[in-house]
Amino acid sequence: MKKRPRLLLTFLVAIVMILSACGTKNNANNANKDLLKEVKDRGTLRVGVMGTYQPYNFLNEKKEMDGFDVDIAKEVAKRLGVEVEFVAQEFSGMIAGLQTNKFDVVISQMTITDERKKQMDFTKPYITNHVKVIVQEDNNIIKSVEDFKGKNIGVGLGTNDETYLRTELMPKVGDFTIKTYDDVITSLKDLDTGRIDATINNMYAIKPIVEKNGFKIKAVGEPVKSDQAGIAVRKGNEPFLKELDRILAEMKADGTYKNIYMKWFNEEPAE
């Protein structure tokens, strides 16, 4: 009779372990479910974009999402046979938004890096951007990143450019102050008014903003580096990733990609 409580306890522990194992298995299945099928069944591709990065992705005069990335996303969705839904997200929260299923993909100039590959998967690159030093028009002191020591340098928060400044450039050229921004236009305003001494960005990104606002700024020196952006997808969705790569290759082969590129940059893609 004294053994019954112990037997009952053993039985209950066994039941808990079985239920726990089943729950773990179900969670694993949910994490690795077929995203390609889910998107097609839903009929919508949810795309994470900044929405403040002209000419890549921005709200136009009709308050509609527009730009190079947007046209790429629309064409991808079309070839998947679904509609597209754009979800605006500050770049600093883009990775977390993808990982928490806020959207299915990121098509927002997400530069492919080894560090980011640990957190998400990427398609093959769909664009290459050349990053340059940007200063005020009358600044003849800063001619390259070598002149950043002791200066105030602006950069996008959570971007590959921020990582470059902190981990690669600063140890090389000496200390400088880094001021981070959630959008490009604010950094350029601060540069124009002298709140920062320089920033780094690519000319495609800043040209429309400079022309619209009349900023007195210029690019100097040779490109600091060249970045390649890809479509970012949550890890564990290989069939979906392969389909996106197939679609991008098809777009380049039939001339659609070239047309979109020339529409926004007035020149043929280098790839």
N, C-alpha and C positions, 0 to 999 in steps of 0.2 A: 504493500500500500504506500510506503514511503517513496517508492520509486516513481510513482505517477507524476508528481509535480515536475521531476527532472525530465521525464519522458515528454511531458506536455511542453516544457520549455524548449527541448531539442526540436520538437515538431514545429513549433512556432518560428524558431530561428531558421529552419529549413525553408518554410513557406516564404519568409521575408527575403531570403537569399534568391529564391526562384523568381519572385516578383521583381526584385531589383534587377536581376539578369534580363528579364523580359523587357523592363523599362529601358535598360541600356541598349538592348538590341533595337527597340523601337526608335529610340533617339538617334541611333546610328543610321537607321534606315531613313529617318526624316532628314538627317543632315546630308545624306547622299542621294536624295530623290532626284529624279530626272528633271532638271531645270528646263531643258529644251521642251519636253512634253508639257511641263507646267505652264510655260509661257504660251505655247500654242493652244492649250486647253483654255487658258484665261483669255486669250485673244488680244493680249496687250504686253508690250515690252516696256518695262519701267526703267527709265534711263536717268542716272544721276548726273547733273550738270551744275556748274557754278551759277550760270545765268548772268554773270557780270564780267565776262571775259571776251569782249568784242575783238576780232571778228569770229572768234571760235564758238562762243555760246553767249547769248545776251537777249534781253527783251527788246523787241523792235517797237516802232511807234504805235503799232496795234496791240502792244502788250502781249505779243506772241513770242515764244522762244524761237530764236533765229541764229544763224551762223554756220560755219564750216562743220563743227562737230554735230550740230543739229541736223544738217542735211545728210551727213554720214549716218546718223542714227535713224533718220526717217527711211533712208534707202535700205538699211539693214532690216528694219522692222517690216518693210514692204516685201522683201525677199524671204522673210520668215513667214509671211502671210498673216501678220498681226498689225494692230494699231500701235502707236507709240505714245507713251505718257512720260513727260519730263518732270523730274522731281528736283527742285532747286535745293542746293546744299553748299554751305561754305566749304571751301577746299580742305580746311583743317579737320573737318568731320566726315570727309568723303569715304575714307577707308572704313570707319566705324559704321557709317550708313550702309555700306555694301555688306559688311559682315552681319549686320542685324536685320538683313532682308528688307531694308527700306526701299531698295531698288534692285533690279536684276543685274545691271551692268553700270559701269562708269564710262561715259564717253565725254571726257572733259579735260583733254590735254593731260592725262595721267601719265607722267613720264615713267618708262620702264626702268627699274633699278633692281639690283640684287636684293636690297633690303625689302623692297615692296613685294618681290616675288615670294618672300617667306610668308606674306600675309594674304596674297591673292594671286590669281593666275592672269596672264595676259595673252591676247592674240598677238600675231605678228604685228610690227609697227605699221600704223597707217599714216604717219606724218613725221618728218624730221624738222626740228626747229633749231635755229642758230641763236644763241644767247650772247648779247653784247652789253657793254657798260653804257649806261645812260646818265648824262650830266646836264647841268644848265648850259644854255648856249654860250654864255660868256666865261665858262669855267675852262681855263687852259692849264690847270694844275693836275687834274685827274685825267690821265690819258689811257690808263689800263688798270686792271685789278691790282697791279703792283703798287699803285698809289693810294690804296685804301687805308693804309696804316694811319691810325689816329682820327679817321673820318667817321661820319654817321652814314651808314648804308641801309637803305630800305630794301625789303624783300617780302614776297608773299608767305604768309604763315603756313607751315606744314608742307611747303613745296620742295621740290628737288633742289631748287636754287638756294633755299635756306640751308639745306643740308650741305651743299657745296661750300657755301660761305663759312659755315661753322667748322666743318670737319676737314676740309681740304685747303681752303684759301687762307684762313686766319693763322693756322700753324706755320704757313709758308711765308706770309708777308708781314706778320705782326698783328697786334691787337687793334681792332676797330669796333665801333658800336653798331650792333644790328638792331634795327627797328622793324618789326613785322606788321604786315597788313593783311586784312581779309579780302581786299579787292585792289585791283590795279590802279583804278582812277584816283583813289586816295593817296597812294604812294606817289603818283605823278604830281598830284597837287602839292604835296609836301616838298617834292623835289623842285617844283617850279617856284615855290615861295621860300626855298632855302632852309626848310626844316631838316632836310637830309642833304647830304653832299652828292650822293649817287645811288643808283639802283642797277639791277641787272635784269634784263628781259629781252624778248625777241621783238624785232621791229614790226612784224606782222601784228603782234598783240597791241602795241602801243600806238601805231600810226593813226587809227580812227579816233582814238581818244585825244591825241595831240592835236589833230586837225579840228576836231569839234570844239575843244576848249582853248585853243590858241596858246598852249603851253610853249614856253621858250626853252626847249630842251633838245638835246642831240645825242646821237650814238657816237662813240669814239672807239678807235682801235680795232683790232681783229676780233672775231668771235671768241668769247671766253670758252665756250664748249658747245657741243651739239647734242640735243636731246631727242629721243624717239618716244612718241606716245603710242599706246595701244589701248584696246578695249579691255577693261578690267572686269574680271568675273570671280565670284566666290570660289574658293578651292573645292575640289571634289566634283566638278561639273565638266568632265572631259568631253563628252559628246556635244554639249552646248558650245564649248570652246572650239572644237573642230568645225562645227557648222558655221560659226562666226568667221573663222579663218577662211573657210571655203567661200563664203559670201564676199569677203573683202577681196579675195583673189579674183573672183568673178567680176566684181565691180571694176577692178583695174584692167582686166582683160577686155571687157566690152566698152571701155572708154568712159563709163559713168563717173569713176573716181576723178579722172582728168578734168571732166566738165565741172564737177563740184569744186575742185581745187582752183581752176582758172576763174571761176565765178567770184571767189573770195580773195584771191591773191594776185590776179591778173598776170599770171605766169604759169608755165607748165611745171608740174612736180618734178623734183630732181630724181626721185626713185625710178 
